Amino acid sequence: MGPYKNLEEYNLEITDEVKMRYRSIITEIGEDVEREGLLKTPERAAKAMLFLTQGYKQDAVEILEGAIFKESYDDMVIIKDIELYSLCEHHMLPFFGKAHIAYIPDGQIVGLSKIPRVVDIFARRLQVQERLTHDILECLNDTLKPKGVAVVIEASHMCMMMRGIQKQNSVTTTSGFRGQFEKIETRSEFLKLISSDLS
């Protein structure tokens, strides 16, 4: 599946296989899969799972490389409050929140819409928040070759909220910094900007 393929187009053969597995799961937990409200649930669940994991079939580097432009701008570029939704690989329950990303160009910039797309590509996989942060950071650093990259993710995890410890208001923050953002003054400027309301 290419990066711009309609998100509602699914591999029907895989969908049928996944659908049958969901049908079995519903039966195993004690439900009647023939009940009216559940008749189409296996198919819907299969399609939802394929949608939520479509990042495996998308190439973040290709997305970025298709929108890189030469530009002499060399100050910090920040995109904050990028919504993200992912699935925890330990329980396959959602985690969701925001990513804040900055880079300092070194002779080239990237179309702004591509950075949220990179977030989506890595989030639409079975993930842990730590690896998600690292994947986004390294992809941007390796592809754009900027003077620096910073990524901060703040997320709530349903595996903590619905099961286990059941803490409803906890937020997990992860961060990664490369290049000039490893300097305390640059990192501090970034953290100050993402926590302030400039409007």
LINKA-V365358 format. One record per residue. N is the residue number from 1. BURIAL is + if it has 9 or more other ideal C-beta (glycine too) atoms within 8 Angstrom, else -. Layout:
N BURIAL
N BURIAL
This chain:
1 -
2 -
3 +
4 -
5 -
6 -
7 -
8 -
9 -
10 +
11 -
12 -
13 -
14 +
15 +
16 +
17 -
18 +
19 +
20 +
21 +
22 +
23 +
24 -
25 -
26 +
27 -
28 -
29 -
30 -
31 -
32 -
33 +
34 -
35 -
36 -
37 -
38 +
39 -
40 -
41 +
42 +
43 +
44 -
45 +
46 +
47 +
48 -
49 +
50 +
51 +
52 +
53 +
54 +
55 +
56 -
57 -
58 +
59 -
60 +
61 +
62 -
63 +
64 +
65 -
66 -
67 +
68 +
69 -
70 -
71 -
72 -
73 -
74 -
75 -
76 +
77 +
78 +
79 +
80 +
81 -
82 +
83 -
84 +
85 -
86 +
87 +
88 +
89 -
90 -
91 -
92 -
93 +
94 -
95 +
96 +
97 +
98 +
99 +
100 +
101 +
102 +
103 +
104 +
105 +
106 -
107 -
108 +
109 +
110 +
111 -
112 -
113 -
114 +
115 +
116 +
117 +
118 +
119 +
120 +
121 +
122 +
123 +
124 +
125 +
126 -
127 +
128 -
129 +
130 -
131 -
132 +
133 +
134 +
135 +
136 +
137 +
138 -
139 +
140 +
141 +
142 -
143 +
144 +
145 -
146 +
147 -
148 +
149 +
150 +
151 +
152 +
153 +
154 +
155 +
156 +
157 +
158 +
159 +
160 +
161 +
162 -
163 -
164 -
165 -
166 -
167 -
168 -
169 -
170 +
171 -
172 +
173 -
174 +
175 +
176 +
177 +
178 +
179 +
180 -
181 +
182 +
183 -
184 -
185 -
186 +
187 +
188 -
189 +
190 +
191 +
192 -
193 +
194 +
195 -
196 -
197 -
198 -
199 -
